[in-house]
Amino acid sequence: MCKALVWISGASSGIGRALAATLPWQEARLIDISRSEPPAGEHLEADLADPDAWKQVGRSFQRELAGWSGDRVVFVHAAGVLEPIGFAGEVDTDAYTRSVILGSAAGQALGHMFLAAARDIDAGRQLVVITSGAARSVYPGWASYGAAKAALDQWVRDVGAEQDLRGGVEVIAVAPGTVDTGMQAQLRQTAERDFPKRQKFVDLHQRGELADPDQVARDMWALLDRGFDNGAVVDLRELTPGHHR
Ligand SMILES: NC(=O)c1ccc[n+]([C@@H]2O[C@H](COP(=O)([O-])OP(=O)(O)OC[C@H]3O[C@@H](n4cnc5c(N)ncnc54)[C@H](OP(=O)(O)O)[C@@H]3O)[C@@H](O)[C@H]2O)c1
């Protein structure tokens, strides 16, 4: 039986919640990191748009991994927001700043803290970042969101190469496709002026073409089990075309 210790940021809803609900190991301890109580597992309450909160996450990694023995340690960074959707120079400055900090910086800082805490652990160790096709496509209204995902993608490529040289943690960024979560619902309610490509997502929803979060989560866990090149940035839609749009 595989004994696993898993942190998921953003397991209170959407894809993170589905990942928490579909953990493939029988003996798994799950710790959610988010602002609201998750439906399952332990909860570390943290507003990750506030850098002061990152330290308590780092302490959780250190505390739980000190002397830990088991087979698998995983940190999935799924927490993210689209807000504020709108053009740079037009949206609220405080909200924009929070989005830049959460989207671009939190994943790098928390990922670093996880790598530091997991360095001497004798177990399979994986660091997973949820990215997006928005890292490579142009979406007016999503500039900081797309830039954040592009930054995380490059961070994963570089850190994967570093871990190949020394460290040995497997690092991957996974784009899940277009998934039926609260984030998508929020998108459909956005004014076209703030997000001119909104109709594309309304149409996907109307045609029933949004991916099911639980299926996405199962495909992600299967991908981690199958193995990957360290530092890979993968799009789940290209790996499991039957399941995702
Ligand atoms: N849905 C899609 O189509 C899609 C496509 C590509 C990529 N993604 C990515 O997938 C990830 C999950 O998105 P989702 O669709 O599942 O969205 P979601 O349902 O809105 O879930 C977002 C999660 O992030 C957490 N979060 C947001 N702000 C936070 C903060 N300041 N501090 C801590 N946690 C915070 C939320 O928890 P609390 O509100 O409780 O804090 C929630 O658990 C995101 O990184 C997103 O960019 C989604």
The ligand as a MOL file (V3000), in Angstrom:
LIG
                    3D

  0  0  0     0  0            999 V3000
M  V30 BEGIN CTAB
M  V30 COUNTS 48 52 0 0 0
M  V30 BEGIN ATOM
M  V30 1 N -11.2620 25.9920 -15.1520 0
M  V30 2 C -10.5330 26.0810 -16.2680 0
M  V30 3 O -11.0580 26.0270 -17.3850 0
M  V30 4 C -9.0400 26.2320 -16.1620 0
M  V30 5 C -8.3070 26.1910 -17.3470 0
M  V30 6 C -6.9210 26.3230 -17.2780 0
M  V30 7 C -6.2960 26.4540 -16.0530 0
M  V30 8 N -7.0290 26.5020 -14.9010 0 CHG=1
M  V30 9 C -6.3150 26.6660 -13.6420 0
M  V30 10 O -6.7200 25.6620 -12.7320 0
M  V30 11 C -6.5510 26.1360 -11.3890 0
M  V30 12 C -7.8390 25.9120 -10.6170 0
M  V30 13 O -8.8740 26.6800 -11.2290 0
M  V30 14 P -10.4030 26.2790 -11.1040 0
M  V30 15 O -10.9850 26.3670 -12.4530 0
M  V30 16 O -10.5200 25.0360 -10.3280 0 CHG=-1
M  V30 17 O -10.9390 27.5570 -10.3000 0
M  V30 18 P -11.8460 27.6760 -9.0020 0
M  V30 19 O -12.9070 26.6580 -8.9810 0
M  V30 20 O -12.2130 29.1110 -8.9560 0
M  V30 21 O -10.8270 27.3430 -7.8140 0
M  V30 22 C -9.7840 28.2130 -7.5080 0
M  V30 23 C -9.1240 27.7460 -6.2220 0
M  V30 24 O -8.0650 28.6750 -5.9390 0
M  V30 25 C -8.1680 29.0790 -4.5820 0
M  V30 26 N -7.7290 30.4570 -4.4070 0
M  V30 27 C -8.1120 31.5430 -5.1250 0
M  V30 28 N -7.5610 32.6460 -4.6170 0
M  V30 29 C -6.8220 32.2510 -3.5480 0
M  V30 30 C -6.0260 32.9380 -2.6010 0
M  V30 31 N -5.8880 34.2720 -2.6300 0
M  V30 32 N -5.4110 32.2270 -1.6320 0
M  V30 33 C -5.5610 30.8820 -1.5740 0
M  V30 34 N -6.2940 30.1700 -2.4340 0
M  V30 35 C -6.9260 30.8560 -3.4050 0
M  V30 36 C -9.6530 28.9860 -4.2640 0
M  V30 37 O -9.8380 28.8010 -2.8500 0
M  V30 38 P -10.4480 29.8990 -1.8670 0
M  V30 39 O -11.3710 30.7680 -2.6650 0
M  V30 40 O -11.1000 29.0690 -0.8190 0
M  V30 41 O -9.2610 30.6370 -1.3460 0
M  V30 42 C -10.0630 27.7390 -5.0230 0
M  V30 43 O -9.8630 26.5880 -4.2470 0
M  V30 44 C -6.1610 27.6110 -11.5020 0
M  V30 45 O -4.7590 27.7300 -11.3550 0
M  V30 46 C -6.5670 27.9690 -12.9290 0
M  V30 47 O -5.8020 29.0360 -13.4340 0
M  V30 48 C -8.3890 26.3900 -14.9260 0
M  V30 END ATOM
M  V30 BEGIN BOND
M  V30 1 1 1 2
M  V30 2 2 2 3
M  V30 3 1 2 4
M  V30 4 1 4 5
M  V30 5 2 4 48
M  V30 6 2 5 6
M  V30 7 1 6 7
M  V30 8 2 7 8
M  V30 9 1 8 9
M  V30 10 1 8 48
M  V30 11 1 9 10
M  V30 12 1 9 46
M  V30 13 1 10 11
M  V30 14 1 11 12
M  V30 15 1 11 44
M  V30 16 1 12 13
M  V30 17 1 13 14
M  V30 18 2 14 15
M  V30 19 1 14 16
M  V30 20 1 14 17
M  V30 21 1 17 18
M  V30 22 2 18 19
M  V30 23 1 18 20
M  V30 24 1 18 21
M  V30 25 1 21 22
M  V30 26 1 22 23
M  V30 27 1 23 24
M  V30 28 1 23 42
M  V30 29 1 24 25
M  V30 30 1 25 26
M  V30 31 1 25 36
M  V30 32 1 26 27
M  V30 33 1 26 35
M  V30 34 2 27 28
M  V30 35 1 28 29
M  V30 36 1 29 30
M  V30 37 2 29 35
M  V30 38 1 30 31
M  V30 39 2 30 32
M  V30 40 1 32 33
M  V30 41 2 33 34
M  V30 42 1 34 35
M  V30 43 1 36 37
M  V30 44 1 36 42
M  V30 45 1 37 38
M  V30 46 2 38 39
M  V30 47 1 38 40
M  V30 48 1 38 41
M  V30 49 1 42 43
M  V30 50 1 44 45
M  V30 51 1 44 46
M  V30 52 1 46 47
M  V30 END BOND
M  V30 END CTAB
M  END
